């Protein structure tokens, strides 16, 4: 493909994205003015994307459908607080990620104290898939104990570090996606994840002694 063709494709894509954002902004304004059809159109435009995001995190169709429903309910409730500082799709995706992580947290039976109510705060236990040793069937009891210890250690991390770990490890978002959700640079996210992983591994090493 020629440079001219690539440039043309990028321009077309950029224009399409701009049109989507402009249409969303118009619908949001109408929905804020109590136009119920406008909000229904927002649901129709973003429902599939939000479902795929939720399915990626929950790995379960029914759970993902619940997350979609809860996400749009919360978006409807908090729509007047949406000031357009980010794209509507970005704001909605943050809500969906939060809802998906909270659902997983509830299913795991966690009793941790949640963060303050916010559409951009997330809370859940951390999976152990990035740790040094794989679980052994004979050590299931010990594994559960380690997970409880790790969850407690996760609670002790600063909120920003904890959120980065949750999104990258449990939400399985890319570094770039995590940066978008958190409103940070990619480098900042990498730093937080590196620090968080190191602190959690240190905790497990102390437990093994």
C-alpha positions, 0 to 999 in steps of 0.5 A: 500500500502506498503512503498516499493510500495509508494517509487517506485511510488514516484520514478516513478513519479519523473522520469516522471517529470524529463523526461518531464522537460528534453524534454521541455528544449530540445524543448525550446532550439530548439525553440530559434534556430528558429525551429517552429515545436519545439514551436508547440510541446511545445504548444501541450504538455502544451495547456490543462494545460494552458486552465484549469488554465485559465478556473479556473480563468475566469470561461468562456470557450471562455475567457479561450481560448483567454487566451491560445492564448495570453499566447502562443503568449507572450511565443513565443515573450519572449522565448529568455528571458527565461533562464531556472531558473524555469521549462518552465511549471512554466514560462508558467503558470505564463504568463497564470495567468497574462493574465487571470487576465488582461482579467478579469480586462479589462472586469470589466472596470478598469482604474488603471495604470498597473504594469511594463510589466512583465510575472510575474506581475499581475493586476486586481480588487479584488472580495469582497467574503472574506469580512464580509458582503454579498451584499444586492440587495437593496444596489447595488449602495453602493456595487459598491461604496465600490468596487471602494473604495476597488479597490483604497485601493488595489492599495495602497498596496505594489506590493508584498502584492497586488499580493499575494491577487490577486492570492489567492482571484481572481485567487483562487490559493492555498497558495502553488500555489501562493508561486510557482508563486511568488517564495516565501515560503508558510509562506511568502505568508500566511503573505502577504495575512494576512496583505493585508486582514487586511489592506483592511478590515480596509479600509472598516470599515472606509468607513462604519462609 
